[in-house]
Amino acid sequence: MQLRLLERRDTFELFTLLQENREHLCKWFNWVEDLDTRLKVFYYLHGVKFLERGMEGLQYGILYNNKLIGVVAYNHLERFSNKAQLGYWIANSYEGQGIAREACEKLIDFGFKEMGLNRIEIQCSIDNKRSAKLAERLGFTKEAVLKESEFINRVYVDMVLYRLTHGEWRRSKKETMDNYSIKN
């Protein structure tokens, strides 16, 4: 599994991936319906590069055997607060294999180690049990339920807000290392 910043050259592959997973993704994301042509995906990727240059967001393609299978991203980067919102999705056929978790772990480590983030948040639909389970496996803590926070499929949906702070992440890393250290 590899992560690579998305580029405009990924237009066709991303469009194809979205088409193949449209029904699956539309249950959880309100932006999927808008990306229904190659041209719209191209403009979306153009916007991604604009946000990247301004350090307002980073979108990485999840590659498995050199094939684009999903996206993991820092959306809504707030540099003055040193926080970001982590977003992720993966093709339906790759769910449950630990790939999304590995991709998220890499981006979380990068955020805390290299970007100096202090807080990372995840928001997911209250009905998205897989996403909630992944957030908890990544060490995030459920912080709040945001009532009628997103408009998905013509319905206002409650979202669950999860958080992981730098201190919580550091402690979990230390505990993991302590569990694997050799004691005399």
C-alpha positions as CSV (number, residue, x, y, z in Angstrom):
1,M,0.0,0.0,0.0
2,Q,1.3,3.4,-0.9
3,L,0.0,7.0,-0.6
4,R,0.6,9.6,-3.3
5,L,-0.7,13.1,-3.6
6,L,-3.5,13.2,-6.1
7,E,-2.7,15.0,-9.4
8,R,-4.8,16.1,-12.3
9,R,-3.4,13.2,-14.3
10,D,-5.5,10.9,-11.9
11,T,-8.7,12.2,-13.5
12,F,-9.7,9.1,-15.5
13,E,-8.7,6.6,-12.8
14,L,-10.5,8.6,-10.0
15,F,-13.6,9.1,-12.2
16,T,-13.7,5.3,-13.0
17,L,-13.2,4.4,-9.3
18,L,-16.0,6.8,-8.3
19,Q,-18.3,5.4,-11.0
20,E,-17.7,1.8,-9.8
21,N,-18.4,2.8,-6.2
22,R,-21.0,5.5,-6.6
23,E,-23.9,3.6,-5.0
24,H,-21.7,2.6,-2.0
25,L,-20.2,6.1,-1.5
26,C,-23.4,8.1,-2.0
27,K,-24.7,6.6,1.3
28,W,-22.1,8.5,3.3
29,F,-20.8,11.5,1.3
30,N,-22.7,14.4,-0.2
31,W,-20.0,15.3,-2.7
32,V,-20.1,12.1,-4.7
33,E,-23.2,13.1,-6.8
34,D,-21.4,16.2,-8.0
35,L,-18.5,14.3,-9.5
36,D,-20.4,12.6,-12.3
37,T,-18.3,13.5,-15.3
38,R,-14.6,13.3,-16.1
39,L,-14.5,17.1,-16.5
40,K,-16.0,17.6,-13.0
41,V,-13.4,15.3,-11.5
42,F,-10.6,17.2,-13.4
43,Y,-11.8,20.5,-11.9
44,Y,-12.1,18.8,-8.5
45,L,-8.5,17.7,-8.7
46,H,-7.5,21.2,-9.9
47,G,-9.2,22.6,-6.7
48,V,-7.3,20.0,-4.7
49,K,-4.0,21.3,-5.9
50,F,-5.1,24.9,-5.1
51,L,-5.9,23.9,-1.5
52,E,-2.6,22.0,-1.3
53,R,-0.6,25.0,-2.3
54,G,-2.4,27.1,0.4
55,M,-1.9,24.3,3.0
56,E,-5.6,24.1,3.5
57,G,-6.0,20.5,2.5
58,L,-4.0,17.4,1.3
59,Q,-5.6,14.6,-0.7
60,Y,-3.7,11.3,-1.1
61,G,-4.6,8.5,-3.4
62,I,-4.4,5.1,-1.8
63,L,-2.6,2.8,-4.2
64,Y,-2.6,-1.0,-3.9
65,N,-0.5,-2.8,-6.4
66,N,-0.1,0.5,-8.2
67,K,-3.9,0.8,-8.6
68,L,-5.9,3.7,-7.2
69,I,-8.4,2.2,-4.7
70,G,-9.4,5.1,-2.5
71,V,-8.5,8.4,-1.0
72,V,-7.3,9.5,2.5
73,A,-7.1,13.3,3.1
74,Y,-6.6,16.1,5.5
75,N,-9.6,18.3,4.8
76,H,-10.1,21.7,6.5
77,L,-6.5,22.1,7.6
78,E,-6.4,24.9,10.2
79,R,-2.8,26.0,10.4
80,F,-3.3,28.6,13.2
81,S,-5.0,26.0,15.4
82,N,-2.8,23.1,14.2
83,K,-5.8,20.8,13.5
84,A,-7.2,19.0,10.6
85,Q,-10.1,16.8,9.6
86,L,-9.2,13.4,8.4
87,G,-11.3,11.9,5.7
88,Y,-11.1,8.5,3.9
89,W,-12.9,6.2,1.6
90,I,-11.9,3.0,-0.1
91,A,-13.4,1.0,-2.9
92,N,-16.1,-1.4,-1.7
93,S,-14.1,-4.4,-2.9
94,Y,-11.1,-3.5,-0.7
95,E,-13.0,-2.9,2.5
96,G,-12.2,-5.1,5.5
97,Q,-8.6,-5.8,4.5
98,G,-6.9,-3.2,6.8
99,I,-5.8,-1.0,3.9
100,A,-7.8,2.0,4.9
101,R,-6.5,1.7,8.5
102,E,-2.9,1.5,7.3
103,A,-3.4,4.5,5.0
104,C,-5.0,6.5,7.9
105,E,-2.2,5.5,10.3
106,K,0.4,6.8,7.8
107,L,-1.4,10.1,7.4
108,I,-1.9,10.5,11.1
109,D,1.7,9.9,11.9
110,F,2.7,12.4,9.1
111,G,0.3,14.9,10.6
112,F,1.7,14.7,14.1
113,K,5.3,14.2,13.3
114,E,5.9,16.3,10.2
115,M,3.1,18.9,10.1
116,G,3.0,19.7,13.8
117,L,-0.7,19.0,14.2
118,N,-2.1,19.1,17.7
119,R,-5.6,17.7,16.9
120,I,-7.1,15.5,14.2
121,E,-10.8,15.1,13.9
122,I,-13.0,12.5,12.0
123,Q,-16.7,13.1,11.3
124,C,-18.8,10.2,10.0
125,S,-22.5,9.6,9.8
126,I,-24.0,8.1,12.9
127,D,-25.1,5.2,10.7
128,N,-21.7,4.5,9.2
129,K,-20.6,1.8,11.6
130,R,-17.6,0.8,9.6
131,S,-16.2,4.3,9.7
132,A,-16.9,4.6,13.4
133,K,-15.2,1.3,14.1
134,L,-12.1,2.5,12.1
135,A,-11.9,5.8,14.0
136,E,-12.0,3.9,17.3
137,R,-9.4,1.4,16.1
138,L,-7.1,4.3,15.2
139,G,-7.4,5.5,18.8
140,F,-9.9,8.3,18.3
141,T,-12.3,9.2,21.0
142,K,-16.0,9.9,20.4
143,E,-16.5,13.5,21.4
144,A,-20.0,14.6,20.2
145,V,-22.9,13.9,18.0
146,L,-23.6,16.8,15.7
147,K,-27.3,16.9,15.1
148,E,-28.5,17.2,11.5
149,S,-25.0,18.4,10.5
150,E,-24.7,17.1,6.9
151,F,-27.2,17.0,4.0
152,I,-26.8,13.6,2.3
153,N,-29.3,12.1,-0.1
154,R,-31.8,14.9,0.6
155,V,-31.9,14.2,4.3
156,Y,-30.1,15.9,7.2
157,V,-27.9,13.4,8.9
158,D,-26.4,13.3,12.4
159,M,-22.6,13.1,12.4
160,V,-20.3,11.7,15.1
161,L,-17.3,13.8,15.9
162,Y,-14.1,11.9,16.9
163,R,-10.8,13.4,18.0
164,L,-7.2,12.4,18.5
165,T,-4.8,14.9,20.1
166,H,-1.1,14.9,19.8
167,G,-0.7,13.9,23.4
168,E,-3.2,11.0,23.1
169,W,-1.4,9.8,20.0
170,R,2.1,10.1,21.6
171,R,0.9,8.1,24.7
172,S,-0.6,5.4,22.4
173,K,2.7,5.1,20.5
174,K,4.7,4.9,23.7
175,E,2.4,2.1,25.0
176,T,2.7,0.2,21.7
177,M,6.5,0.5,21.9
178,D,6.6,-0.5,25.5
179,N,4.6,-3.6,24.7
180,Y,7.2,-4.7,22.1
181,S,10.3,-3.8,24.0
182,I,12.5,-6.6,25.4
183,K,12.8,-6.7,29.1
184,N,15.8,-8.2,30.9
